[in-house]
Structure formats: structure tokens, C-alpha cells
């Protein structure tokens, strides 16, 4: 029998990864495969089971060596029962009892968290939130959500739905996110930034100006935050203004969090990893004027520190949680 | 030696009350006196010391019978060191070490919390938040602030300044609260409602309409939320519209809290005690459309249950906190 290991499973709309670790955040082995949600949950679950077995084999271990399994996945889900309810990025997944499936298969405890909460745990324990007490992690991908650590503990809310800052309104109208025009997700997520950019490029075209963001309506429909960033790096003025706008709106959202939660740190993942200060500096400037001075001064706004490893370490952090449903296991606390 | 007692001290801008209890929330004895902040903190502190001694005498007790003292007071303060920093409603109080003063005088532990946090504890343990896990209490007096209980624990924030929902912006311009035009406090506190009413009455006058809110500029300058409520009860249309507006803006603020914190309950004190559904029903309607459906359905929006006793019980709840700075003592947990 080998040394006991933790298994992390990070289920995304595009790819699913499985990682194995004795001693997180150090990862011994990992593998990923396309999730292909259009093929239904069984396809991905089969892939997960197979990769877990491969990961054990690769390290000379058996099923008996698993200490626990952590699953990180999109909302909504029920973290207590471990059921994935109906994440928008996994359109065919409806009420998938992932916890029970994995526990039945491997006979070890399995914990399930939404990806924002899992990433918040990872940055809190091993990344930019180390040594802090109150930390907000913002996902900034296609959508925008928050994982919240308060008094050193993950805060899930009464219905597993805390952290929905993406749904908060910033303006009466505007780009749509989380089903709401003018929301934080509409203005400041990757999907929102693409909408802001499409509109800005369309305006540039109407004004007879050229922009690297594209010059046809077909281009605008294909817009992504990646296009915006590439155009901005090439010096395109319209693209730079779009990033400035989304950064300022991100700052309005962070100011709300800073006034309500008075955190030590707000950590931004996703786009902020690539764009860095181009998006965070406009946000910081807005927070300094919009939030209470003492709260703003208290709170640093930084990019996630775990970079490309964040998703894997996030899923492993979920595995580290003990049966008390909230506090980390003794193992993690000793680190 | 008598049975041990808890002492609560509620320091407000107008009056200070001292209450004594064996078995909170049952109050054995209470007294109040005018705080008179213009006379400086020493005046009120002398009054507090005297009333505590009177309260003990009245119950046949001595200083040795005090278990602990709780102080509830306006922000900003430092709850760890127990120093009252510079509350706007106590203009002459600057860095008053109330905890040390009372501990030196009576030789028992003294705890200090801001009034919103203290009221949140009181409603959580003995009022409308009983049996819940996540509760937000909103003060709705001259200002507007929040006391937040998460995972059954008071959440103070990193610099004792969580809960500043009153400072959050709802509109680019508008009535001023917390030093910010268009803020939640500007729109929905008592002071904010008075501004909304003054503007509405001025408009009514300009339009040649009569309103019970007053018909001269001098009236508008004297406007209070109490005037608005009295006029509304007499059926004044302008006053009713003002309450509707403040209630809707309160709903926008609650929707933000509901999306970010996913609480079981939002409990509103102050004006809501008097105005009830006249202010809460417009708020509930807005929350149903502005917040995420699941989060809105989860969260009841109610008036504080402890009514006129809230301030006294709030201060006593501060006394019930043990030295761990956050959890309630065994005494309270057994209840």
C-alpha cells in the first residue's frame, strides 16, 4: 500500500482535468480530456473514472490509497448532497449525483464545490490569499462570480448561492450578463467585454475609424475577450478603451464588495491572469474613489497567484475539506 | 454574593441606556439618561458608571456579581481594543478607550461592538433571526448600516468596517448619505428619506399642488422621516410616494446583499418598526425582480422583532460574547 493521495477533479465546459497529489499543492500526476457536454454526463464521468485509475497506476497506488476526492464544477450545485444541478456550461447535466457516483465507485469521501469557491480556497491556502483572514476571489471568464472566504472559512450562503456579484446591477441598461442588462457580468466578464467591444467597434466603423477589432458586422458577432486583448497589445485604441471600461466597471463591483465585506484582499482570476494591470489598474482607481477610504486602503486588488495550476489546485483543495463541511482537514491546517 | 449578571450599555447620540440582566433577553433593571455629546465623553461615562452601580444596588448585588459588560455604540470603533474612535453622532468622542475604562473600574471583561453588529446579534439570538444561519440586520435610522451574521457568527470584516451597504452607490447623483450622492444611505435612510421628501414637496409646490409635507422652503429644511410618516398616515399622496421611493431603493440595496450573501433573512430596524409594510413591501417587490430568483425566494425581508427593547438587548448580547472575540459564550449557546 502506497502513501495516501488526494484526487482533484475539475469539470469545465471545455475540458475536465484529474490530478493526484500526496501533498497539495504539489501535483504528482495530472491528465485532461475534452468534457464534450453535448455527449451527456456519462461520457465525462467515464473519462473521470478512467483517469483516476490511470493516475493511481502511474504512481503505484490502488483505490485504497485515496484519502478523498474533490470535485470543482460550475454552479448551480448542492455542496451538501454533492449533486451538480444544471450548470450553463454543461447543458446536458441535470441533477448529476457526482458525490454518490464517486463514493460508490471508490469507497472514499468525495466533496463538491462550485469552481469559484474552489478557486477561492486554493488562493486562500496556497496563493495570493495566504495569511489573510477575509478574501474574495473573482472568476473573470465567460461569466463573473465570486468565492468568498470570511473569518478564514469558505462562505457558501444559505442556498449554496453566495457570491453572485455578477448579477448585481451597475446601470439601468447595458451589456447583458447573468440574464440581466447592465449587470457586473455584462460589463466586466469576458463575455461582457466582448459585448462592450462589439459595440465599440461598430461605433468606430460608423464613425469611419478603423479598428483592429474588426471591420464587419460578422467580425463583431465573433468577438471575444481574447481578440480584444490581442488588439490592445497591438496598440489598438478602441480595444484599449474597452479594457479600460471593463476594468472600471470591475472596480465598481469590487467597491461594493469592499464596502460590504471589508476584506483583506480581492483576488482576480481568469482574464486578469493575462491582462494584469491593464484591467486591474482602472479597477483600483475606481475602488479608491467609490469605496470607503479605510476599506479601500485595507484591501489589495491582485491577480491570482496560482496561474495555470489554479483549477487543479482548486479541485484538490475541495478534497482537503473534512466532513465538517466547511473547515479544512487537520492535514491542511498543519501546512 | 448574588447571582451573576450581565450589564449592557447602549450609547446613542441622544440617550444612553444601561441595563442589567441575569438571563438575557429578560431585563431586570434599566435606566437611561441624555448622552449630551456636546459635554464631552466624560459626562456620559460618569453617567454610565453611576447607572451601573445603581442597577446593581437595585438588585441587591455588588461589583463582584458582574459577569461581563457589553457596550454598543456608533462606528467607527475598534472592537478588539474596545476603543470608540470617532462616531459622527458623538462628535466630541475621539479614541475613547471605553473597554479599558470599564474593565479598570469594575474588574470584569468588557466587550465593545458597533450598534449595527450588536443589533444583529440580538435579532439573531432572540428576535427575527432565531434559528437562522445567515442573517443581515439593517439599521434604518439617521444613517443606514448593516450587521452581518454568517455561518452563525458575527462577521466584522478585516478592519471592523464590514456592512457599509449605506455607502454603496445606487445612482450617479441623488440625495447624499455617508458623504456620497446617490448612495443607499442617501436614498433609503431616515436622513435620506427626509431629503427625498424635501425635494418632492418642493416640486409639488412648484407644480402648484398642496402637500401635508409643508408649503414653505423653511418647512423643507426641517423635514424628517417622522414628518413623512405622519403625512403619509394622513393620506398625503406626496408623502406616500416618498416612502414608496425609499422602499424601492431599500429593495435595490437588499437585492445586492441577497445576491452576494444569499442570506436566510434580512431584518430591518429603525424606520421599518414604525412604517412596516409601507416601506418593506416596495422593497420586497424590487428584490423579487432585481435579485436572483433562488436567492430572493430563500430570503424573507422582515421588521426587527425586538422593537423598543432592541438597543438594550443588543448591548446585553455584546456582554454575552466570550473572550474568543466572535462566538457567543457557553451561556448563550445553551439557551
Interface residues (C-beta under 8 A of the other chain):
Chain A: X76 X132 X133 X134 X146 X148 X150 X151 X153 X155 X156 X157 X158 X159 X160 X161 X162 X163 X164 X165 X167 X168 X169 X178 X252 X255 X256 X257 X259 X260 X261 X262 X263 X264 X290 X291 X292 X294 X295 X298 X299 X326
Chain B: X76 X132 X133 X134 X146 X148 X150 X151 X153 X155 X156 X157 X158 X159 X160 X161 X162 X163 X164 X165 X167 X168 X169 X178 X252 X255 X256 X257 X259 X260 X261 X262 X263 X264 X290 X291 X292 X294 X295 X298 X299 X326
